[in-house]
Structures are given as structure tokens and as C-alpha cells.
């Protein structure tokens, strides 16, 4: 149940990102659901591999390179999917930061609702 609620809220957060920032466009709630699913899957499967491969750069940048990895996954999802577009990598960076902020709020709220 928690996973479905998180998925729905993540799709809503993606729509909010598109409403707040003009560099990210989402065509519909259905497109947002698919995009949230792909971003979540990328974060589960690709992100750990990318972190491992870029560990020296991440350590030298004191962890700031993780923002680039998040933006890269956000940008890849936008390039693969119809109905979810990001203008360029800079827009992906800012969009992923906003989306991550919403994700923190969602995780915090879900931890309080479902202890």
C-alpha cells in the first residue's frame, strides 16, 4: 500500500515540478505516472552502479557529483519517454533538485502516516 501511495505522490510531485519550472514538461497524469515509475526504477537499478563507477569523482567533489548523477537519470528518463520532456541538462539538474525536495517531503510524510 505504501509503495502505491508513494508512486502516486511522486507522479503528483513530477506534475508540480512541471508547473513550477518551465524547463520540465509533463503532458498528463498518466505520463507522470510512467515517468515516476521509470525514475524510481532507474534510481533502484542504475544509480548504485553509477555511484560505484564515479566514486573517486564523488569523493573529490565531497558528494556534489551525486547531483549530476540524479540529473543524468532524470534526463535519461525524459529522453526515453513520450509526454515527459526536459529542455537540456541544466533543466534536468534543476528539475531533479526540485523533484528530490518533493521526494524528501513525501518520504517524511509517509513515515509519519505509516510507522
Secondary structure, 3 states (H helix, E strand, C coil): CHHHHHHHHHHHHHHHHHHHCCCEEECCHHHHHHHHHHHHHHHHHHHHHHHHHCHHHHHHCCCCHHHHHHHHHHHHHHHHCCCEEECCHHHHHHHHHHHHHHHHHHHHHHHHHCC
